[in-house]
Amino acid sequence: MEQFYSCKHTIEGKRASPLGAHLDELAQHYTDAGYCRYQGRFQVRLAAEFGHWLCQQNLPLNEMDPRRRDAFLRERARRRKPLRVGATFFDVLCAIYRRKGLTVIEPVADKKPVDRLVDGFDLYLRQERRVAAMTATRYAAMIRDWLSKASVHGPSALTKLTAADIVADIQRRAQMHARKTVKLFISALRSFLRYARYRGYILQYLEDGILPLADWSKRAIPRAISRQHIRQVLTHCDRRRGIGRRDYAILLLFARLGLRAGEVTSLTLDDIDWNVGSLQVRGKGSAGQLPLPKDVGQAIADYLQRGRPRSTCREVFLRSRAPAIGFKTSVAVVGVVARALRRAGIASPSKGSHQFRHALASELLRHGASLGEIGELLRHRNVQTTTIYAKVDLPALRTLAQPWMGGRS
């Protein structure tokens, strides 16, 4: 508590409040998470006020019901200015209660039938099918949206579905959404229909009537960022600031090692072997070890020593704002790339991190590396994935071109 309050009388008053036994641990949480003094002190004050409010309402202190929190905040807003920040103290208090083995009275969520249906599907994907967490989350969100638009309000309504209705819905989506989005939706829908049949909600094999979306593999040329633009992006990272050192190290990992966004997100301090100079990379269901180039190692070390917030998290790269934790998803890392391109004034057709991966592969190919060597560096599981880079090897392609018999145009 002393980290947020300097007045001894104020600290003693907070500790003597109804929830005072937990406020020191609450304050320590906000300190460890990297919150500024104002934010941490404000959350501790809210928690103390919440404890007094529970006593005034003759409610037990262990009744950690979100409805009590909402009622407290509504009453507080009538007496004071509305909150400009979230009341995160409540969730932290619940975690402290559970950690101490105290009873937490929580309401039983009254979920709608469609919510229970989607939750069951999500659990099926994770436990029975061993689907990656991010994929299960995406599938569940797509199915929830589809059920709401198809007016399916529970398992009993699934029996009214027909293959013709499903195909017609897919055709409508194909006209409104990108090809990759529709392909992902078809995969999610086929999985859901198999789950519905597995649970006995439907008897027909409706998933067999859903044909895959027509798509030609390797039809596009990899969109790679130029070497000049890579240098420009790196130059515009303000390495005098912690966030600039972080972004510089992330961009170097993309440019020099061709890492995927998810691989950068999951990188931990334990994955770096400074003695050997290697990096353990985990992604797409596999793990591999890569050599750590000197400039990349120096950039990471510079960030760890002079830019990374103090935190108990083991992830290498942390958020720039409190709480000081790792990125939740790879979307945040893609955002780092988009902002870097914008700072450098580069109007790139692609805003993602894969353009650095394509640039590395194209550069290696131009310098004589084989497709097998490139596939090994990029950790492709299928050799066919690497063959797309043959399209950017223009000198080799020119030797295969046949002379034009029509004369000069």
N, C-alpha and C positions, 0 to 999 in steps of 0.2 A: 504493500500500500504506500510505503514511503517513496516509491518511484513516481507516484502521481500526485501526492499531497505533501506539502512541506509543513503544514500546521499540525502540531501534535494533537491539539484539541479536536481538530476535524477527523484525524485518523482514529482517535479513541471513540468518537461519536459513531463513525461508520462501523467499527468493530462491535459496538454495543447494540447495533441495530438488529432487527429480527433475523436477517440473513447474514449478520456480521461474521459468523463462523466460516463462511465460504468466500468472503470478499477478497481476502489475501490471495487465495488460489485463483480467483477470477482476475485480479490485477496481474498476477504472474503470467496468466495465459496471454493477456494482451501485450505484455512486455515481450514474451517469447515470440509472439506472432509479428512483432515489428511495428505495432501501432504507435502513432505519435502520442505525446503526453496528453494532449487535449482529448483525443478520441478515447484513450484508455480510461482517463478520469471520468469522462462523460458516461461510459458504460457502467463503471462502478457506481456512480451516483444513481443511475437508473435502477440498478439492481437493488440498492439500498431503499430507494423510494418504493419499489415494487414490494419489498418485504413489509414496509410500513402499511402499504395499501392492503395487503392480504390480512394483516392483523385488524385493520379498521373494518374490513368486510367479514371478520370472524371466519376466515378460511384457513385451512391447514397450510403450513409452510411447504409441505412436500407435494402440494397439488399443482404440479407443473403442467397445467392445462393451457394450451395455446389460446383458448377462449378467455381465460383469466388475464393473460397477457394483453390480448386485444382490448378487453374492457378497461384495463388499467391505462393503456395508452390513449384510449378515447377520452377517458375522464381527465387525464393529464393535459390532453390537447385543448380541452375546454377552459382550463385554467391558465395554460401557458401557450407559447408558440408551438405549432406542430414541429415534429422532429424533422430535421433535414438529413439525418443519417439513419440507418437501420438499427433497430433495437436488437443487436446480436447477443446481448447479455443472457437472454432467456435460454437459447440453445446451449451456451457455454455452461450455465448453471445446471441444466439437465445432465450434461456430460459429467460435471463434478459430482452430482448426486449419485449417479450410477457408479462412478469410480469409487466412491466411498461406501458403496453398498447400501445407500439409503433408498427408501421406497419412493418411487416417482409415480404419482397417479396420473395416468394419461388416458384421454378419451379413446374409446373404440371408434375408429373411423367408419362412418356410415357410407361405404362406397356403393356406387351404382353398379348394376349387373355388368355393364360394358367395361367398367374399370376393373372389376374382378376378373373378367374374361381376359383382358389384355395383360393384367398382372400375372395370371396363370401362364399365359403364352410366353411372357418374358422369363419367368422362372423355368419353364420347359426348355427354352433355348439355352439358358446358362447351365442348368444342371443335367438335363438329359442329352442335349445335343452338343454341349461343351463349346458353344459359340462365344466368340470374344465379347467382352462386356460392351464395347462401343457398338459393335454390330447388333447385339441384342437390343440395345437402347434405340438405335435407329429403326430396326424392324418394328419394335413395339410402338414407336411414335407414328410410323406410317400406317400401321394397322388401326391404331386408335382414330386417326384422321379418316381412314377409309370407312370404318364402321359408322362414324358419325354422319358422313355424307351419304352412306348407303342406308341410313335409318335403321341400322341394326342395333337394338337396345339391350341385347342379352343373348345367351346361348340358344334360347328357344327360337329366336328369329333367324338363326343360321339355316334352319331347315327350309326356308323359303328361297334361299339362294339358288340360282341356276347358272350353268356354265355360260349361257348366252349373255346373262346380265353381267357376269364378271368380265367376259371378253369385251363387251361393249364399253364397260367402265375403263378398261385398260386402253382401248382405242381412243377414248376421250382424253385420257391423261397423256397419251403419246403426242397429241396435238398441242398440249399446253405446256409440257415440261421438257427438259433436256433429255437426251437419250440415256445418259448415265443414270439420271434420276428414275426414269421409267424402268430401266433394267433392275435397279435396286428394289423398286416397288414390286416388280414381278417376283423376285427372289423372296421378298418378305411375305408376299401373298401366298406363294406356294408353300412356304414353311408354315404359315398360319392354317391353311386348309388341311395340311397333314396333321397339325396339332389338333384341330377341331375333330377330325376323323378319329384320331388316337383317343380323344376324350369321349367319343360317342355323340358329339353334338350334331354331326352329319354322318350319313352313311355312304354317300357317293364319293367317288374318287375325282372330285372337281379339279384338283391340281393337275391331273393328266390332260385336261382340256385347255390348259394355258400353255401356249407355245412360246418359246423364247423370242425376244425381240430381235429382228434381223439386224445384224451388226457384222461388219467386216473387220477382222482383226488386222491391226497394223496399217490401217488405211491412211492414218495421218502422219505427217512428218513431225518429229519431236521439236517442240518449240524451246530452243535454248537461248539463254541470255548471252550476249556477247562478252568477250573478255574485257573489252573497254568498259562496258557497263558494270561488270563485276568490280573492277577497280574503282569506278565512280561511286558505287554503292558503299564500298568499304571506306572510302575516303570521307564520306559524309557522316560516318558514325562519330559522334562527339565522345572521344575516349577520355575526356577530362571528367566525365560523369559516369556513375556506376551503370546506369542504363545503357549508355553508349558502349561501355566495355562489354556488357552482356550481349548486346546486339552484334557487336563486331565478332565476338567468339562464335556466336550462333551462325552468322553468315559465312565465316571461315569454314566451319564444319560442313556446311552445304557445298561450298565452292571447292574445297580441297579433298574432301572424303566422299562427297555425294550422298550424305546421310538423308534419310527421309525425315519428315517433320515429326512423325511419331517416335522415331529413334532418338531424336534430340530431346523430345519431351520426357522420355523414360530414362535418359542418361543420369546415372547416380555417381556420387563421389567414389563409391567402391568399384565402379567400372573403369577407373583410370589407374593404370599402373605406371607411376612416375619413374620407377627404377628401370623398367624395361622399355618404357616409351610406347605403350600400347593402349588400345581403347577397346573395351568390350561393348559390342553393339547388339541390342535386342530389338527385333522387329519382325512383323509378319510371321509370327510363330516360330522363328528361329533365332539363333544367336551366333555371333562370330566375332573374331578379334581382328582389329585393324591396327596398323602402325600409326603412331601419333606424330605427325610432322612437327618440326620444331616451331614454326610460326603459329600453328594451331595450339600447341601446348603452351606457348608463351601467352597467347591471348586468353586461354582459359585460366592460367595461373594469375594473370593480371586481374581478371574479373574476381576470382576467388579471394585474392588478397586485398583488393582495393575497391571492389564494387558490389560484391554479394552481401545482402543484408544478413545480420546475425539471425540464425535460425537453426532449429534442431532437425529440419528436413534434410534428407540425404540426396534429394535431386540437385543436380549441378546448377541448373538455371531456375531462378525464382522470379515470382511476380515483382514488379517494381513498386506496387502499392500493397499496403497491409491488407490481409495477413501475408506474411513473408513465407509463402509456400510455393511448391512447384506448380507448373501449369497443369490445369485439370485435363485438357485435351490438346491435341495437336493444332486445333484451330487457332489458339493463342500464338503459337509459333509462326503459323502462316501469317498472322497479323503483323508480326515483327518484320517479315519480308515485305509485306505491302507498304508498311510505313517507311521502311528503308528506301524502297523504290520511289515513294512520293517525295521523301527528303532530297533524293538525288535528282529529282526532276526527270525520271525515266518513264516514258509512256510505254510500258511493256504490255503486250497483249495478254500475258499471263501474270497473275499476282501471287502465285503459289511458289513453294520452295522447289518443286520438281524441275523448274527451268535451270537451276544450278546443277542438278544431277544430270540433266541432258547436256549441259555445257561441258561438264567434266568428261562424259562419255565421248562426245564429239571431238573434244580436244585430244583425248587419248587415241582415238581412231586416226586422226590426222597425223599423229606422231608415230604411227606404225603399230600400235597395240592391236592384238587380235580380238575378235568378238568374245572368245572364251576368257581372255584375261580381263576384259571389261566386265563381263558377267560375274566373274569372281569378285572383283572389287565392289561392284554394286550389289552383290549378294542376291542375284537372281536365282530363284529356285528352278526355273525352266529356261533352257537355253533359247527357246523361241522368243522369250521376252527381249533378249539382247539383240535379236536380228533386226529390230526396228531401226537400230542405229546404222544399218547398212545403207539406209536412204540418204544419210547425210554425207556419205563417203563419195563425193562427186567425182574425184579422179578415177576411182575404181568403176563407178557406174558408166563413165564415158567410154571405157574400153569395151563395155557390153553393148553400147548403142550401135544400131545398124545405120548405114548411110541412108540419107533421105533420097528416094528415087525420083521425087517430083521436081528436082532442080531447085534453083534459087526462087524464093518467094518474093 
